[in-house]
Amino acid sequence: MYEEGYPTLDATLAQLKETRPKQVTLIPLLLVCGNHTKEDIVGVWKPEMEKVGYQANVRMQGLGEQPAIRKLYMEHIEALLK
């Protein structure tokens, strides 16, 4: 299976095996929650985690939907324009 980014699914499963939680929440660290979230997180990560016994939830919300993140972006843009 091709994976990009870090941590990988295998690395994450290894870490979870050490702590053995009953459920996990997958949160995309993406500005916009779209196809990447649907295809990779919902389509691959969630089923793989459920296959090994975790209850997996996915937060279908991009970082750009968070008011604090939008404010931070605006502050950076304003600083660049000065």
C-alpha positions in Angstrom: 0.0 0.0 0.0 1.3 3.5 -0.9 1.4 6.0 1.9 2.7 9.5 2.0 3.2 11.6 5.1 4.0 10.8 8.6 3.1 8.9 10.7 2.4 6.0 8.5 -0.5 3.7 9.2 1.8 0.9 10.3 3.7 3.2 12.7 0.4 4.4 14.2 -0.9 0.9 14.7 2.3 0.0 16.4 2.0 2.9 18.8 -1.7 2.1 19.5 -0.7 -1.5 20.2 1.4 -0.3 23.1 -1.4 1.7 24.8 -4.3 -0.4 23.7 -7.1 2.2 23.6 -10.7 0.9 22.9 -11.4 3.7 20.4 -9.5 6.2 18.4 -10.5 9.5 16.7 -8.8 10.3 13.4 -8.5 14.0 12.8 -7.2 15.2 9.5 -4.5 17.9 9.8 -5.5 19.4 6.5 -6.8 22.9 5.9 -9.7 21.6 3.9 -11.4 18.3 4.6 -12.1 16.7 1.1 -11.2 13.8 -1.1 -7.9 13.1 0.7 -9.8 12.6 4.0 -12.5 10.5 2.4 -10.1 8.3 0.4 -7.3 7.9 2.8 -8.6 8.4 6.3 -12.2 7.1 5.9 -11.3 4.7 3.1 -8.1 3.2 4.4 -7.1 4.1 8.0 -10.6 3.7 9.6 -11.2 0.2 8.1 -7.7 -1.0 8.9 -8.1 0.2 12.5 -11.5 -1.5 12.8 -10.0 -4.7 11.4 -7.6 -4.9 14.3 -10.3 -4.2 16.9 -10.4 -0.4 17.5 -13.6 1.6 17.4 -12.5 4.3 14.9 -14.2 7.7 14.5 -13.3 10.3 12.0 -13.7 14.0 12.5 -14.7 15.2 9.0 -13.6 18.8 9.6 -10.6 20.6 8.1 -8.4 23.0 10.1 -9.8 25.9 8.1 -13.2 25.3 9.7 -11.7 26.2 13.1 -12.2 29.9 14.0 -8.8 30.1 15.8 -7.0 28.7 12.7 -8.7 31.1 10.4 -7.8 34.0 12.7 -4.2 32.9 12.7 -4.1 32.8 8.9 -5.6 36.3 8.7 -3.1 37.6 11.1 -0.2 36.2 9.0 -1.7 37.6 5.8 -2.2 41.0 7.4 1.5 41.0 8.6 2.7 40.0 5.1 0.7 42.9 3.6 2.3 45.5 5.9 
